[in-house]
Amino acid sequence: MTPFQYQLANYGPTASWQTPSTSEAYAYCQDLTASSYENFSVISWFLPTELHPHFAAIYSYCRWADDLADETTTDAEGLKLLAWWEEQLESCYQQEAHHPVFIALKRTIREFKIPITPLRNLLIAFRQDQTKKRYNTYRELLAYCRNSADPVGRLVMYLGHCYSPEAVVYSDRVCTGLQLVNFWQDVRRDFDKGRIYIPAEDFQRFDLSIDDMPACAEKDAFRELIEFQVRRAEQLLASGEPIVDYFPSNLKVDIALFVRGGQTILRQIRQQRFDTWSHRPKVSKGTKVKLLAQAWWEIRVRNKQFRADAYEVPA
């Protein structure tokens, strides 16, 4: 039994369980978060302790929805389970929660005044994955990212009490950039699931056929195609870096870490000459620790410079 099958058997729509207390629900979410693999930990050493359960609740909501979309045997089953998950979300906002994720989420929603829209938009993207397997244009792909990635940054801004229209612009760039990083990192994995996120128009740009995968993945032109996609992601992450300054000081390191993490994976793709078909780039534990230290030092230096500028007496 896979971890997802275990969760579905014990907490899915046909399972019966005793409604947990809020503390038990948060403990469930933190255990689920700790057991899940991500490029970078959702909860770092520098994240304020009081925010750990809330980050875990948001992550667990996303993890469950992602697994309902990706780990089911058929698209029809995935759509059915996602409809059930959305029913749980709607009930949560009506103050009726029974699933441990939504017991925890209910309190987080109330404490940070989180609207339903970003949580609902994520489900739009997960349902789309069941019905749309290819993208004709980059514009279409960006529209998908607006639901699959951008809501995550907005949720984090609510947790940081720093949501604003100005910050959203930079947050969306970073989140879309990170989503694209994930796509170019997982070209082979997505193909094995029947999905191709590289736009068809870009295959044509490099004189390749989207219908000819995986054969065309062996061509030099395919590496050039991945390089083209990598540059797009690099530009988005670079243009979104100012988002770090919109967060309170106790969250800046974590936000900077995610930006640096995406940039690190893109550098690894470059180092392996854009061949992500035969080898999936992965960040080692040592590199993660190094990036965390670098992010901490960068924020420390930036804060010192800010204080120095603030106290500088004009001539």
N, C-alpha and C positions, 0 to 999 in steps of 0.2 A: 504494500500500500504506500503510495507516494504521500509526502506531507500534505499536498492539496486534498487528496482523497481522504486522508485522516480528518482534516478540518471539515470537509463537506459532510462526512459521515457523522461527525459529532456536533456540528453547528449549522448544517445546511437546512434547506426548507423541509425535509422529511425527518429531521432529527428532533429528538425531544431532550431538553435540558432544563435545569433549574435556573431561573433568571438570576444572574450574579449580582452582587452588590457593586457599587461604583468602584470601590477599591479593587475588588476581584476582577472587574472588567478592565481596569487600567493595567493590572498585573498581566492579564491575558495579552493585551496589546503590546506590552513591553517585551514579553516572551516571544511573541510572534515577530516583532521587529528585530530582536537580537538574533533570531534563528534564520533570518532571510539574508540572502546574498545580494549585495548591491556593489556597484563600482566603489562607492564611498559610503561609510557608515552614516545612517540618518542621524544618529545621536553621537556626537563627537565628545572628546574630553572637555572641550571648552563650552559646550552648550549648558546654559544655566540649569541646575538640577530641577528647579521648579517647573521647567518647560519639558522635561523628559516625557512625562506621561501624555502631554498634549501632542507632542510630535509623534509619539508612538500611536496615538489614537488616529491621527490623520494618515499616518503611513499604513496602518492596518486596514483602514477603509480602502485605500488605494491598492494595497496588496491583494485583498480579497477580490476586489473588482477586476484587477488584472488577471488573477488566476481563474476567475469565472469565465473570462473571455479566452484565455490562452490554454488552459489545462483540461478543457472538456473535450469529449470525443467528436462531437459534431457542432457545426455552427448553430444549428437549431437548438441544441441543448444549451449552448452558451447564451443565446438570446433569451431563452426561458429563465435561466438562472440570473442573468443581469436584470430582467424585469422584476424578479423576486427581490434582488438587492435594492433596486430603486424603490420598491414598495417599503422596504425597511427604512430607507432614507426619508421618505415622505412621512412615515409614522414617527420617526425620530423628531422631526420638526413639529409634530403634533404632540410631543412629549410622551409618546408611547413607544418605548424601546425595550426589547427583550434579548436581542443578540448582544453578546459581550462587546463587540466593536461599537455598536450604537448606544449601549449604556454609557460607555466612556465618551463617545463622541458627543452625546447629548450635553454633557457637562462642559466639554471644551467649546462647543458651539455657543452655549449660553455665556460662558465666561469671557470669550473673545468676540462675541457678537458677529459670528461668521454667517453670512447669508447662504442660502441653499444653492445659488447659481453655480459657483465653481465646482461644488461636489456633484451637481447634476450634469454639468458639462463634461466631466470626466467620463461619465457613463455613456454620453453620446459618442465619444471616441471609441470606447470599448465595444459598443454595439456596431460601430462602423467597421471595426476589424473583422466582424463576422460576415459582413456583406460586401465590402470593397477590398479587393486584394491587390489592386494596382492603381497607380496614379499617372494620369496623362501629362500633367504639368507640375512645375514647382509651385505654382500658385495653389493648386489643389492640395499639395502636400502641406503647405503652410496653413491652409484652412483646417486640415486635420490636426496640426500641432496646436492650434488655438484652443482646441478642446482636450487634446491628449496631454499637453505639457504646460501651457500657460496657466491653467487654474492652480497648479501646484505652487507656483511662485506666489500667486495671490493669497493662497491659504497660509503660506509661511509669513507673508506680510501681516496678515491678521494676527498671527501668533506673536509677531513682534510689535504689534500696535503701531505700525508704520505704513499702513495702506494709504496710498494717495494716487490720484491720476498720473502725476508726474513719475512716481516710482514704478507704476505699472508698465510704462513704456520700456524701461530698462529691464525690468523683471521678465517681461515677455520675450525680449531678445535673448536673454540668457537661457530661459526655459526652452524656447524653440531651438536654440543652438545645442543645448544638451540633448534634446530629443533627436536631433540630426546626428549628433555624435553616437548615440546609441544605435541608430539605424546603420551607420557606416561601420560600426564595430560588429554588428550582428547580421551582416548581409547574408551569410550562409544560413544562420539559424532561422532568419525570417523566411528565406526561400524554402527551407524544409517544412515550414508551417503553411506554405502556399502563398506567402506574401512577398511582394516586391515594392519597396518604398522608393527606389530610384525612379524618378519620373521617366515616362516613355520618351518624352521630347529630348531628354538628355542622352538616352541611348542613341537616338537618331543623330544628335549633335556629334557623337563620336563614331558614327557609322557602324553602330551595333544594333542588334535586334533584341528587344525585350523577350521575344518568344524563343530566343536561342540560348537562354540560360539553362544549364550551367556551362554549356560549351564556350560561350563568349567570355566567361570569367577567366579563361586561360589566356586571353589575348592581352597584348600590351595596351591596346586601346581601352580595355576595361579598367586597367590601373589608372590611366589618364582620366577616365570617367570618375573614379573614386577620388582622385586628387582634386578634381573640379568640385565635388561635393564637400570635401574637407575644407577647401578654401571658403566656401559659403558658411560652414559652421564656425570657422575661425573668425570670420568677420562679425557674425552675430554675437559671439562671446565677447569679443573685444569691444564692440559698440555697447554692450550691456553692462560692462564692468562698473560703471558709476552706481549701479544698484547697491553696491556694498555700503556706500555712504548714506543711504536712506535708512539703514537699519541701526538700532541702538548698539552701543559699543559692545554689549555682551553677546551680540549675535553676529558681529562683523566677521569674525574668524571663520565661523561655519559657512557663511555665505561666500566669502572669498575662497574657501576650500572647494566648494562645488564648481566655481568658475575655473579655478586652477586644475581641478580634476578633469574637467572636460578638455581643457587645453592639453593636458598631459596625454590623454588617450589619443588626441589628434596627432601629437608629436610622435607617439609610438606607431601610429598608422603610417606616418611619413617615413619613420626609420625602417619599417618593413616594406618599403616601396609600394605602399598602397594595396598590398595583397591581404585583404581581410577575408577573402574567400577560403583560402587554405589554412589561415592562421588567425584566430581571433585575438586581438590585443587585450591584455589584461594587466591591471595595475597590481604590483606586488605589495605585500605588507610593508616592506621597507620603504618603498616609494610613497605609500600613503602616510607613513609617519613623517617622512621628510617634507611632504607637501603641507602637512598640518603644521609643522614647525615653521615652515616658510610663510604660511598664511598668518600665523600668530605674529611673526616678526614684522611682516609688512604692515599689519594693522597697528602694531605698537609704534613703529616709526611714523606712520601716517598720523596717529593721534598726537605724538610729540610735536610734529610739525604744525598740526592744527593749533595746539596750545601756544606754541611759540608765535605763530602768526596773530593769534587772538590778542596776545599781550604786547605785541610790538607797538611802540609809540611812534606815530607819524613824525617825520622831520618837519 
